Amino acid sequence: MRGQLAFLREQGFDVTLIASPHESLPAVAKREGVTILTVPMEREMSPLRDLISLWQLCGVLRQLRPDIVNAGTPKAGLLGNLAAWLCRVPVRVYTLRGLRLETTSGLKGRLLNWTERLAAACTHQVIAVSHSLREAYVSRRLAPREKTTVLRHGSSNGVGFERFQFSTAQWQEIAALRDYWKIPQDAPVIGFVGRLTRDKGISELFAAFEQLLPEFPDARLLLVGECEAGDPIPENVLERMRTHPNVVMTGPIKDVALFFGLFDLFAFPSYREGFPNVVLEAASAGLPVVGFRATGTIDAVVDGSTGTLVETGDVAGLAGSIAAYLREPFLGKRHGEAGRRRAANDFQREDVWQALVENYRSLLARQKQLATDVRKSPSSRSLWTQPYRAFGKRLLDLCVSLPIVLALSPLFAVVALLIKLTSRGPVFFVQERLGRGGSNFATLKFRTMTDKPREVHGEIIGKIDDVTALGYWLRRFKIDELPQLLNIVRGDMSLVGPRPAVPSQRADYTPLAERRLLVRPGLTGLSQVRGNIHLSWPERWIYDAEYVERLSFWLDAKIVVQTIGVVLLGEERFLRRPTTPDKTSHTKAA
């Protein structure tokens, strides 16, 4: 994020950086001219420490009261956006810098999948740093496509192109580096910069390098970076690299720019990326890049133009592509110059930063308009004429929902345990829904369906194969809806109101249907006690509009009493179609 925070500050934003404690933070604060607050966050999963971090983040956000929160990295993306959601930050952005679950399986993979869904559900927008990453995210149904975006050509911060256009004095420093690391002047150097981990393909790179040595016995493999315990290289491979006479391992380096001057080509066999900025740095230095055809890398390298990509895990292909550049230096120079031009034209830092500023301003303007629409709604204009609309309804929601949540917490625990024991998948189903004023929020329900992939989550009538045996009874007695009491406590929903719709459904809204967005959505509502899923959507919209006009304490009380009957006897017994159906739309319930 070098330079980005300072640019935002220059554009009129008051920037505060929240990060885990690190020795580099004072230097960052001085360089960027921003305030830095520290909250310890574990990189790996740690439920107890994560809860403590979440609590601390909520405390910080309550003090700051920011207009925008932009959280990145898997852990900060989850905890930061969850804290922002709990604190009702007006604009919440998740910068998706990679998808760790691509290389994770089993229980850990399922947990990462669930946490990604939760992080996305808590935000207004997911900014993927590359187009391939966005496609991977959407294809896994972690967020709807309309909620995701890519700024310009991708990349989280662009590249400081000028840092890699070395002066005569810098070339002298590079020559000194070669001497310091005992690299012969005529030895071809294959370079890597980054974390030395399993996911980065370091084992495969070393295996490919060993295949090259019979033809290029003087070649050097220069690894700039440090090993990490969270995703370690196999110990036997690491030991062989440390003792190999042709492998140079520098350990952590503060400023790696001059090392690119030592490389003849850049090797990047990573198994997963968001958008590897280090590849842009290599391109800026005029180096061809050889790597795996992985998410993110395929955006950073134009195969056959700025480098060469092989299939992930293909050690022989990796070795062959590296050898091709070592045999034909002119090919490497041509691809390196093409990469340099692309980095200069498409990934200048100032262009990436300006796109981010424009995106922030657009999101702020949209949220401001939503707030204006809500203030103009009947329930907002009735402060003196109808106290129940103005504040009584919200007060009642809190007085009722909080004690119920506390009282039903044992039931929540039992249902959660039964769901885990009877079917695979997470306990909760988290989905984006339309709230008051058209803003989105994440709604919680107990999961009632199997973990079978589905393109559409429609409404279920009766028993079908996709609904678990337990899920059928949870749906039958509306127990699956109970976690939405937490949405009521938070203020996303009310006890009574129109049921929240998925954001994509708004495209079908008629003017009558738009009126349902003037109030908070409800756990139950008028259309729910008049037939619910047995009604078409236009019929439900009529009842929702009627509710908005007639909203009162007595109507809410009546609906709550009728809901008890619906739960006990079933929705079909209370089916009552409106007498004046909306003629402007014929969309049926799914």
Backbone torsions as a table, in degrees:
resi	resn	phi	psi	omega
1	MET	NA	17.9	-179.1
2	ARG	-55.3	122.0	176.8
3	GLY	88.4	-24.4	-174.8
4	GLN	-66.6	-43.7	-177.7
5	LEU	-66.7	-39.5	177.7
6	ALA	-64.4	-38.9	178.0
7	PHE	-63.7	-43.5	177.8
8	LEU	-60.8	-41.0	178.5
9	ARG	-63.0	-40.8	178.9
10	GLU	-66.4	-24.6	179.1
11	GLN	-86.2	5.4	174.7
12	GLY	102.3	4.8	178.9
13	PHE	-89.7	139.6	173.4
14	ASP	-92.4	105.8	-168.0
15	VAL	-101.8	130.4	171.1
16	THR	-124.2	127.3	178.2
17	LEU	-98.7	126.0	176.0
18	ILE	-110.7	123.1	-175.9
19	ALA	-150.8	163.8	172.6
20	SER	-66.1	148.7	179.3
21	PRO	-56.8	135.6	178.2
22	HIS	-156.5	148.5	-176.6
23	GLU	-64.2	-20.2	-177.4
24	SER	-83.3	-11.7	-172.2
25	LEU	-63.5	-41.6	177.6
26	PRO	-57.5	-39.6	178.5
27	ALA	-66.2	-37.9	177.9
28	VAL	-64.3	-44.0	179.9
29	ALA	-60.2	-42.0	-179.4
30	LYS	-69.4	-42.7	-178.1
31	ARG	-66.3	-42.9	-174.2
32	GLU	-91.2	-17.2	-179.1
33	GLY	70.4	37.0	-177.3
34	VAL	-124.6	163.5	175.3
35	THR	-83.1	138.4	178.1
36	ILE	-122.7	128.5	175.0
37	LEU	-117.3	140.5	-177.1
38	THR	-107.1	135.0	172.8
39	VAL	-135.1	116.7	-179.3
40	PRO	-60.3	129.8	176.5
41	MET	-137.6	128.0	179.1
42	GLU	-78.2	137.4	177.3
43	ARG	-68.5	-42.0	179.7
44	GLU	-89.0	169.1	-179.6
45	MET	-64.9	130.6	178.4
46	SER	-155.3	85.2	-170.3
47	PRO	-50.1	-47.4	-176.9
48	LEU	-66.5	-48.1	179.9
49	ARG	-66.4	-32.4	177.5
50	ASP	-65.3	-39.2	177.2
51	LEU	-64.5	-39.4	177.9
52	ILE	-64.4	-42.1	178.7
53	SER	-63.3	-41.0	179.3
54	LEU	-62.2	-43.9	178.5
55	TRP	-60.5	-44.2	-180.0
56	GLN	-66.7	-38.8	178.2
57	LEU	-64.0	-40.5	177.3
58	CYS	-61.5	-41.0	178.2
59	GLY	-62.6	-42.7	179.0
60	VAL	-64.1	-45.1	-178.2
61	LEU	-67.2	-34.4	177.1
62	ARG	-64.6	-33.2	177.8
63	GLN	-75.4	-42.6	-176.4
64	LEU	-74.5	-36.6	-175.4
65	ARG	49.2	59.9	-176.6
66	PRO	-74.4	157.8	173.0
67	ASP	-84.4	-29.2	-178.7
68	ILE	-135.3	138.9	166.8
69	VAL	-123.9	126.0	175.1
70	ASN	-119.0	112.9	-177.2
71	ALA	-114.3	139.2	179.1
72	GLY	-134.6	172.6	-169.8
73	THR	70.3	150.0	-174.5
74	PRO	-55.3	-47.6	-176.2
75	LYS	-72.1	-46.9	178.7
76	ALA	-66.2	-33.6	177.9
77	GLY	-63.0	-39.5	178.8
78	LEU	-72.9	-58.2	-174.9
79	LEU	-66.8	-42.1	-178.5
80	GLY	-64.0	-45.5	-178.8
81	ASN	-75.1	-31.6	175.7
82	LEU	-66.1	-42.1	177.0
83	ALA	-64.7	-41.0	178.5
84	ALA	-64.2	-37.7	177.6
85	TRP	-65.9	-45.0	179.8
86	LEU	-63.9	-33.8	-179.2
87	CYS	-91.3	4.7	174.8
88	ARG	58.1	45.9	174.4
89	VAL	-66.2	132.0	-173.5
90	PRO	-58.1	-41.0	-179.3
91	VAL	-126.9	122.2	-178.1
92	ARG	-122.9	123.4	-176.0
93	VAL	-123.5	136.8	175.2
94	TYR	-113.5	112.6	175.1
95	THR	-86.3	109.4	-176.0
96	LEU	-85.6	108.3	-175.0
97	ARG	-100.9	-1.3	179.6
98	GLY	168.3	168.9	-177.3
99	LEU	-128.4	92.4	-174.5
100	ARG	-61.4	-30.5	-176.0
101	LEU	-69.3	-10.4	177.0
102	GLU	-60.9	-30.6	-178.0
103	THR	-115.0	22.5	-179.4
104	THR	-126.9	140.8	-179.7
105	SER	-132.2	-177.5	177.5
106	GLY	69.5	-153.7	-177.6
107	LEU	-61.0	-42.1	-179.7
108	LYS	-62.5	-39.1	178.4
109	GLY	-64.2	-40.8	179.2
110	ARG	-66.8	-38.4	177.5
111	LEU	-64.4	-42.3	178.3
112	LEU	-64.6	-38.0	177.1
113	ASN	-61.0	-45.0	-178.9
114	TRP	-66.7	-41.2	-179.0
115	THR	-67.1	-34.8	176.4
116	GLU	-65.0	-42.4	177.5
117	ARG	-60.9	-42.3	-179.0
118	LEU	-66.8	-43.2	179.2
119	ALA	-60.6	-44.1	-179.5
120	ALA	-66.6	-37.6	-178.2
121	ALA	-67.0	-25.6	-177.9
122	CYS	-83.1	-6.4	-173.2
123	THR	-109.0	164.1	172.1
124	HIS	-89.2	-25.7	-176.9
125	GLN	-153.0	140.5	173.4
126	VAL	-110.2	115.6	177.1
127	ILE	-94.6	105.2	175.2
128	ALA	-81.5	139.5	-175.4
129	VAL	-83.7	-0.4	173.9
130	SER	-153.5	159.4	-179.3
131	HIS	-70.2	-37.8	179.5
132	SER	-68.1	-33.9	176.7
133	LEU	-66.1	-41.0	177.4
134	ARG	-60.9	-44.0	-179.7
135	GLU	-63.8	-40.5	178.4
136	ALA	-63.7	-39.8	-178.4
137	TYR	-66.3	-45.5	-178.4
138	VAL	-70.2	-40.6	-178.2
139	SER	-63.4	-27.4	175.9
140	ARG	-85.8	3.3	178.8
141	ARG	57.9	37.3	177.2
142	LEU	-81.3	-22.7	176.2
143	ALA	-161.3	150.3	176.1
144	PRO	-66.9	149.1	-176.6
145	ARG	-56.8	-39.6	-175.8
146	GLU	-67.1	-14.5	179.1
147	LYS	-90.4	-9.9	-176.9
148	THR	-106.8	156.9	177.9
149	THR	-155.7	164.3	172.4
150	VAL	-129.4	129.5	-179.8
151	LEU	-85.7	125.6	-179.8
152	ARG	51.9	-128.0	-177.5
153	HIS	-90.9	1.8	-177.9
154	GLY	107.1	-172.4	-177.6
155	SER	86.3	142.2	-178.3
156	SER	-83.4	-25.4	-174.8
157	ASN	-146.4	6.7	-177.2
158	GLY	65.8	-159.9	-178.7
159	VAL	-136.6	138.8	173.5
160	GLY	-79.5	80.1	-170.6
161	PHE	-52.1	-41.1	-174.1
162	GLU	-65.9	-23.2	-179.4
163	ARG	-64.6	-20.0	-173.5
164	PHE	-111.1	12.4	172.5
165	GLN	-101.8	88.9	-165.7
166	PHE	-75.1	139.4	176.1
167	SER	-83.8	172.8	178.0
168	THR	-59.6	-41.3	179.1
169	ALA	-63.7	-38.3	179.9
170	GLN	-69.4	-35.6	176.9
171	TRP	-64.0	-32.5	175.5
172	GLN	-66.6	-37.9	176.0
173	GLU	-66.2	-36.7	178.9
174	ILE	-65.4	-40.2	176.7
175	ALA	-62.2	-38.3	177.7
176	ALA	-65.9	-37.2	176.2
177	LEU	-61.6	-41.7	178.8
178	ARG	-59.4	-42.6	177.9
179	ASP	-66.8	-41.1	-178.0
180	TYR	-60.6	-40.5	-177.7
181	TRP	-92.3	8.6	173.3
182	LYS	57.8	46.6	176.9
183	ILE	-101.1	118.0	-179.3
184	PRO	-55.5	148.3	-175.0
185	GLN	-61.0	-35.8	-176.7
186	ASP	-97.3	7.1	-178.8
187	ALA	-79.9	126.4	174.6
188	PRO	-68.0	137.7	-175.1
189	VAL	-116.8	123.4	174.5
190	ILE	-99.8	119.3	-172.4
191	GLY	-109.3	150.9	171.7
192	PHE	-141.8	137.7	175.6
193	VAL	-129.3	126.2	178.4
194	GLY	150.7	-171.0	178.0
195	ARG	-72.0	134.9	179.2
196	LEU	-89.9	88.3	-175.9
197	THR	-132.1	171.0	179.1
198	ARG	-63.6	-44.9	-177.7
199	ASP	-62.8	-25.8	179.3
200	LYS	-78.1	-2.6	176.7
201	GLY	74.7	27.1	-177.0
202	ILE	-65.6	-38.7	178.1
203	SER	-61.5	-42.9	179.9
204	GLU	-67.6	-37.4	178.4
205	LEU	-63.9	-42.3	178.8
206	PHE	-65.0	-40.7	178.3
207	ALA	-63.3	-41.2	177.9
208	ALA	-64.9	-39.8	-180.0
209	PHE	-61.8	-41.9	178.7
210	GLU	-62.2	-33.0	177.5
211	GLN	-69.6	-25.1	-178.2
212	LEU	-79.6	-25.6	-169.6
213	LEU	-60.6	-36.6	177.9
214	PRO	-57.8	-36.4	-180.0
215	GLU	-87.5	-32.5	-177.9
216	PHE	-126.5	74.1	-173.7
217	PRO	-65.8	-20.3	-179.8
218	ASP	-92.6	-1.4	-176.5
219	ALA	-61.9	149.5	177.0
220	ARG	-122.7	140.9	172.3
221	LEU	-105.7	112.7	-176.1
222	LEU	-107.0	110.7	-177.6
223	LEU	-105.6	114.0	-178.6
224	VAL	-107.0	108.8	-178.0
225	GLY	152.1	178.9	-177.9
226	GLU	-122.2	155.8	177.7
227	CYS	-75.9	151.7	178.2
228	GLU	-125.1	140.4	-176.9
229	ALA	-73.7	-24.1	-175.0
230	GLY	-68.5	-26.5	-179.5
231	ASP	-145.1	68.2	-167.9
232	PRO	-73.3	148.4	168.3
233	ILE	-69.1	142.3	176.2
234	PRO	-50.9	136.6	-173.0
235	GLU	-58.8	-37.9	-178.7
236	ASN	-67.2	-36.1	178.0
237	VAL	-68.5	-44.0	-179.4
238	LEU	-61.1	-41.3	179.7
239	GLU	-65.7	-40.2	179.0
240	ARG	-65.0	-37.0	178.6
241	MET	-67.6	-42.1	-177.9
242	ARG	-63.7	-29.7	-176.9
243	THR	-100.7	-2.7	-178.0
244	HIS	-75.9	130.7	-177.1
245	PRO	-67.9	-19.6	-177.2
246	ASN	-102.0	5.2	179.6
247	VAL	-109.9	129.1	177.7
248	VAL	-113.7	121.7	177.9
249	MET	-116.5	114.4	-173.0
250	THR	-84.3	-22.9	-169.4
251	GLY	77.9	-170.5	-176.5
252	PRO	-66.3	135.7	178.5
253	ILE	-127.0	129.6	-177.1
254	LYS	-67.5	-47.8	-179.3
255	ASP	-123.3	110.3	-172.6
256	VAL	-93.4	-2.3	-169.4
257	ALA	-53.3	-47.1	-174.6
258	LEU	-67.3	-22.6	179.8
259	PHE	-64.6	-28.5	179.0
260	PHE	-63.6	-24.4	176.8
261	GLY	-71.4	-16.3	178.1
262	LEU	-84.5	-21.7	-171.3
263	PHE	-81.9	146.5	168.0
264	ASP	-92.7	-27.1	174.7
265	LEU	-156.9	163.2	-177.9
266	PHE	-113.8	125.9	179.2
267	ALA	-103.5	132.1	-176.8
268	PHE	-144.6	74.9	-177.3
269	PRO	-87.1	47.5	-177.7
270	SER	-73.3	145.9	179.5
271	TYR	-85.7	-19.2	179.5
272	ARG	-158.3	142.4	177.7
273	GLU	-147.7	166.7	168.0
274	GLY	-92.9	-74.1	164.8
275	PHE	-146.8	110.4	-174.0
276	PRO	-72.8	102.4	179.4
277	ASN	-62.5	-28.2	-179.9
278	VAL	-64.0	-28.5	176.3
279	VAL	-68.5	-38.2	175.1
280	LEU	-63.6	-36.1	178.0
281	GLU	-65.8	-42.0	177.1
282	ALA	-63.2	-42.2	178.6
283	ALA	-63.7	-41.0	179.1
284	SER	-61.2	-30.3	178.4
285	ALA	-83.4	2.1	177.7
286	GLY	79.1	28.6	-178.3
287	LEU	-102.6	138.1	169.9
288	PRO	-72.6	153.5	-176.6
289	VAL	-121.8	132.8	173.9
290	VAL	-114.7	129.2	-178.0
291	GLY	-159.0	179.9	175.8
292	PHE	-83.1	151.3	178.3
293	ARG	-81.7	73.7	-174.7
294	ALA	-113.2	163.6	175.4
295	THR	-51.7	133.7	179.3
296	GLY	88.2	-50.4	179.2
297	THR	-63.7	-35.0	-179.1
298	ILE	-68.5	-16.4	175.1
299	ASP	-87.0	-30.2	-175.8
300	ALA	-85.3	-26.1	-178.5
301	VAL	-118.5	127.7	173.1
302	VAL	-91.9	105.9	-173.8
303	ASP	-58.8	126.7	179.7
304	GLY	83.8	-1.8	-179.7
305	SER	-124.0	-50.7	178.1
306	THR	-111.5	0.9	-179.5
307	GLY	172.7	-165.3	-179.2
308	THR	-134.2	132.8	177.9
309	LEU	-115.2	141.1	175.1
310	VAL	-124.1	168.1	-179.0
311	GLU	-63.9	146.5	-178.4
312	THR	-59.6	133.1	179.4
313	GLY	86.6	-4.1	-177.0
314	ASP	-83.1	89.8	-177.1
315	VAL	-66.4	-43.3	-179.7
316	ALA	-62.8	-41.8	178.1
317	GLY	-65.0	-38.0	178.0
318	LEU	-63.2	-46.4	179.4
319	ALA	-63.2	-41.5	-179.7
320	GLY	-64.1	-39.8	-179.5
321	SER	-69.1	-39.7	176.6
322	ILE	-63.7	-44.0	-179.1
323	ALA	-61.2	-36.6	-179.6
324	ALA	-60.7	-39.8	178.3
325	TYR	-72.2	-35.4	179.1
326	LEU	-70.0	-33.0	177.6
327	ARG	-74.2	-34.5	-174.9
328	GLU	-122.6	82.0	179.9
329	PRO	-56.4	-31.0	179.7
330	PHE	-64.2	-38.0	177.4
331	LEU	-62.2	-43.7	178.2
332	GLY	-62.0	-40.7	179.3
333	LYS	-64.8	-41.3	-179.2
334	ARG	-64.6	-46.2	178.8
335	HIS	-67.5	-36.9	178.5
336	GLY	-63.6	-41.8	178.9
337	GLU	-67.6	-35.4	176.2
338	ALA	-64.1	-40.4	176.8
339	GLY	-65.5	-38.4	179.0
340	ARG	-62.4	-43.9	179.1
341	ARG	-64.1	-40.6	179.9
342	ARG	-65.9	-42.7	178.5
343	ALA	-60.8	-42.1	-178.2
344	ALA	-69.2	-35.4	-175.2
345	ASN	-83.7	-36.6	-169.3
346	ASP	-110.2	-15.5	-169.3
347	PHE	-132.2	27.4	174.2
348	GLN	-62.0	137.5	-174.9
349	ARG	-57.6	-43.1	-176.6
350	GLU	-61.3	-34.2	178.4
351	ASP	-68.9	-41.5	178.4
352	VAL	-65.2	-42.4	-179.9
353	TRP	-64.5	-42.0	-179.1
354	GLN	-64.0	-38.5	176.9
355	ALA	-62.5	-37.8	177.9
356	LEU	-66.0	-43.1	178.6
357	VAL	-60.6	-45.9	179.6
358	GLU	-63.3	-37.4	177.7
359	ASN	-65.8	-43.9	177.1
360	TYR	-58.2	-47.4	-177.9
361	ARG	-64.4	-35.8	177.0
362	SER	-65.5	-43.5	178.8
363	LEU	-64.6	-41.2	178.7
364	LEU	-64.1	-41.0	179.2
365	ALA	-64.5	-39.5	-179.8
366	ARG	-65.9	-44.0	179.3
367	GLN	-66.3	-35.1	177.7
368	LYS	-65.0	-39.8	178.8
369	GLN	-66.4	-39.5	177.7
370	LEU	-61.8	-42.1	179.1
371	ALA	-63.9	-37.4	178.3
372	THR	-65.2	-43.2	179.5
373	ASP	-61.3	-39.1	179.6
374	VAL	-66.5	-42.1	-179.4
375	ARG	-62.8	-28.7	-179.9
376	LYS	-85.2	-6.4	-177.8
377	SER	-72.1	158.7	-179.8
378	PRO	-55.4	-38.6	-177.0
379	SER	-69.5	-23.9	179.0
380	SER	-87.1	-23.0	-178.3
381	ARG	-88.8	0.9	-170.5
382	SER	-105.1	27.0	-174.0
383	LEU	-54.4	-43.5	-176.1
384	TRP	-95.6	-31.6	-175.5
385	THR	-80.5	-34.4	-177.7
386	GLN	-136.7	85.6	-177.8
387	PRO	-56.2	-31.8	-178.5
388	TYR	-64.5	-43.0	176.8
389	ARG	-62.4	-41.6	-171.2
390	ALA	-71.9	-47.8	-176.9
391	PHE	-145.6	-18.8	-177.6
392	GLY	-65.6	-38.5	-178.5
393	LYS	-64.8	-42.9	178.9
394	ARG	-67.0	-39.3	178.1
395	LEU	-63.1	-41.6	178.2
396	LEU	-64.5	-40.9	178.2
397	ASP	-55.3	-46.2	-178.0
398	LEU	-68.4	-43.0	-177.7
399	CYS	-64.4	-30.1	-178.7
400	VAL	-90.5	-46.4	-171.6
401	SER	-71.6	-39.3	-178.9
402	LEU	-60.0	-50.9	178.0
403	PRO	-62.8	-35.1	179.6
404	ILE	-65.7	-42.7	178.9
405	VAL	-59.4	-45.1	179.4
406	LEU	-64.7	-43.2	-177.1
407	ALA	-68.0	-35.8	-175.9
408	LEU	-92.3	3.6	-178.8
409	SER	-57.5	-37.6	174.6
410	PRO	-62.7	-39.4	177.2
411	LEU	-63.3	-41.9	177.2
412	PHE	-55.7	-45.6	-178.2
413	ALA	-63.7	-42.2	-179.5
414	VAL	-65.2	-45.7	-179.9
415	VAL	-62.9	-43.3	178.9
416	ALA	-59.0	-43.7	179.6
417	LEU	-63.9	-42.8	179.9
418	LEU	-64.2	-39.0	178.6
419	ILE	-62.6	-44.0	-179.3
420	LYS	-67.8	-33.6	-178.2
421	LEU	-77.5	-26.8	-172.4
422	THR	-103.7	-9.7	-180.0
423	SER	-160.3	158.3	177.1
424	ARG	-81.6	152.2	176.4
425	GLY	117.7	175.8	-179.1
426	PRO	-72.5	164.3	178.2
427	VAL	-73.4	-41.3	-174.7
428	PHE	-104.9	147.9	170.0
429	PHE	-103.9	114.6	-177.6
430	VAL	-105.4	127.1	-177.9
431	GLN	-143.3	146.4	177.7
432	GLU	-73.8	135.3	179.0
433	ARG	-137.3	160.5	177.9
434	LEU	-84.1	129.1	178.5
435	GLY	-107.5	-165.6	179.7
436	ARG	-60.7	133.8	-179.6
437	GLY	78.0	2.3	179.7
438	GLY	89.0	2.6	177.1
439	SER	-75.4	153.2	-178.5
440	ASN	-92.7	149.3	173.1
441	PHE	-147.2	161.8	-179.3
442	ALA	-93.1	120.3	179.4
443	THR	-101.1	144.7	-177.6
444	LEU	-109.5	136.9	172.1
445	LYS	-143.0	155.0	170.2
446	PHE	-68.2	136.0	179.7
447	ARG	-69.2	130.5	-179.1
448	THR	-119.3	-3.7	-176.1
449	MET	-113.5	164.9	178.0
450	THR	-70.1	171.6	178.5
451	ASP	-87.4	14.4	177.1
452	LYS	-63.3	131.6	-179.6
453	PRO	-60.5	137.2	178.4
454	ARG	-136.0	140.1	177.7
455	GLU	-78.0	-34.7	-175.9
456	VAL	-130.3	135.6	174.5
457	HIS	-100.1	91.1	-177.8
458	GLY	-92.5	-175.3	178.2
459	GLU	-84.6	146.3	-174.8
460	ILE	-112.6	128.2	175.3
461	ILE	-118.5	120.9	-179.7
462	GLY	77.2	-162.8	-177.7
463	LYS	-95.1	130.1	171.5
464	ILE	-134.9	167.0	-173.6
465	ASP	-64.6	-30.9	-176.6
466	ASP	-72.3	-17.5	178.5
467	VAL	-92.9	129.2	179.3
468	THR	-69.3	162.9	178.9
469	ALA	-60.3	-44.2	176.8
470	LEU	-66.2	-39.1	-178.5
471	GLY	-60.8	-34.9	178.8
472	TYR	-59.1	-44.3	-177.9
473	TRP	-75.0	-32.6	175.0
474	LEU	-62.3	-41.1	178.0
475	ARG	-70.1	-40.7	-175.7
476	ARG	-58.9	-40.2	-178.1
477	PHE	-105.4	16.3	173.7
478	LYS	63.1	18.2	-179.8
479	ILE	-68.1	-29.3	-179.8
480	ASP	-62.7	-20.8	-178.8
481	GLU	-84.0	-12.5	-171.6
482	LEU	-59.3	-36.2	177.8
483	PRO	-58.5	-17.7	178.1
484	GLN	-68.9	-10.0	171.4
485	LEU	-59.4	-31.0	176.3
486	LEU	-66.9	-35.5	174.6
487	ASN	-65.2	-33.3	178.9
488	ILE	-69.6	-44.4	178.4
489	VAL	-58.2	-41.3	-176.7
490	ARG	-73.6	-23.8	178.7
491	GLY	105.4	3.5	176.6
492	ASP	-73.2	-32.5	-174.4
493	MET	-132.1	173.8	175.4
494	SER	-126.1	166.3	175.7
495	LEU	-62.5	-39.1	-177.8
496	VAL	-126.7	134.8	178.9
497	GLY	165.9	176.9	176.1
498	PRO	-61.2	141.8	178.6
499	ARG	-66.4	139.6	-177.3
500	PRO	-69.2	133.8	-179.8
501	ALA	-98.5	161.6	175.2
502	VAL	-73.8	147.5	-175.8
503	PRO	-56.8	-35.1	-177.5
504	SER	-65.1	-21.8	-178.1
505	GLN	-71.7	-19.4	-176.6
506	ARG	-62.4	-24.7	178.5
507	ALA	-60.8	-24.5	-179.4
508	ASP	-94.0	-1.3	-174.8
509	TYR	-66.3	137.4	169.5
510	THR	-91.1	169.4	175.5
511	PRO	-53.7	-35.4	178.2
512	LEU	-65.6	-42.4	-178.5
513	ALA	-66.4	-33.1	-180.0
514	GLU	-60.5	-24.8	-176.9
515	ARG	-68.7	-20.7	179.1
516	ARG	-68.2	-17.8	180.0
517	LEU	-83.4	0.1	-180.0
518	LEU	-79.4	-11.5	178.3
519	VAL	-130.5	166.3	176.5
520	ARG	-66.9	141.8	173.5
521	PRO	-66.3	158.7	-173.2
522	GLY	-121.3	162.3	173.8
523	LEU	-69.1	-34.4	172.1
524	THR	-139.4	169.0	-176.8
525	GLY	-164.4	-178.7	-176.6
526	LEU	-62.6	-42.8	-179.8
527	SER	-69.1	-25.1	179.2
528	GLN	-70.7	-28.1	179.2
529	VAL	-98.4	8.7	177.1
530	ARG	-117.8	12.2	177.0
531	GLY	132.6	-25.2	175.9
532	ASN	49.8	-115.8	-172.9
533	ILE	-68.0	-8.9	176.0
534	HIS	-84.2	-4.1	176.9
535	LEU	-101.3	151.2	172.1
536	SER	-73.7	163.6	178.4
537	TRP	-60.4	-44.3	177.8
538	PRO	-58.5	-34.7	177.6
539	GLU	-68.0	-39.7	177.2
540	ARG	-65.1	-39.0	-179.7
541	TRP	-61.7	-33.5	177.4
542	ILE	-63.5	-46.5	179.0
543	TYR	-65.4	-37.3	179.3
544	ASP	-63.8	-42.8	178.3
545	ALA	-65.2	-38.1	177.2
546	GLU	-62.6	-40.5	179.8
547	TYR	-62.6	-43.8	-179.2
548	VAL	-59.2	-40.8	-178.4
549	GLU	-72.9	-35.5	-173.7
550	ARG	-97.9	1.8	-172.5
551	LEU	-46.2	125.3	178.0
552	SER	-162.4	167.6	178.7
553	PHE	-61.3	-42.0	-176.0
554	TRP	-68.7	-36.1	177.2
555	LEU	-67.1	-41.5	177.8
556	ASP	-62.1	-42.9	-180.0
557	ALA	-62.3	-41.1	179.5
558	LYS	-63.8	-42.1	-179.6
559	ILE	-65.9	-38.9	178.8
560	VAL	-62.4	-44.4	178.5
561	VAL	-63.1	-44.5	-179.7
562	GLN	-65.2	-31.8	179.1
563	THR	-62.1	-36.7	177.9
564	ILE	-58.8	-42.6	178.0
565	GLY	-64.7	-39.9	179.2
566	VAL	-63.0	-42.9	-179.6
567	VAL	-62.6	-41.2	-175.9
568	LEU	-78.2	-37.3	-170.6
569	LEU	-109.2	-15.1	179.6
570	GLY	101.4	150.0	-174.6
571	GLU	-68.4	-34.8	-174.1
572	GLU	-63.2	-27.3	-179.8
573	ARG	-70.5	-18.3	-177.4
574	PHE	-109.4	13.4	-178.6
575	LEU	-60.2	124.8	179.8
576	ARG	-147.3	106.5	-175.6
577	ARG	-80.2	144.8	177.9
578	PRO	-66.3	151.7	-176.6
579	THR	-83.0	-17.6	-178.8
580	THR	-127.4	77.4	-178.1
581	PRO	-62.2	149.8	-179.7
582	ASP	-70.8	119.1	-175.5
583	LYS	-85.1	-4.7	-173.3
584	THR	-86.9	-6.4	-178.5
585	SER	-152.0	147.9	-179.5
586	HIS	-127.2	25.1	179.5
587	THR	-67.7	129.0	-178.9
588	LYS	-94.7	159.4	175.7
589	ALA	-67.0	141.4	-179.9
590	ALA	-69.1	NA	NA
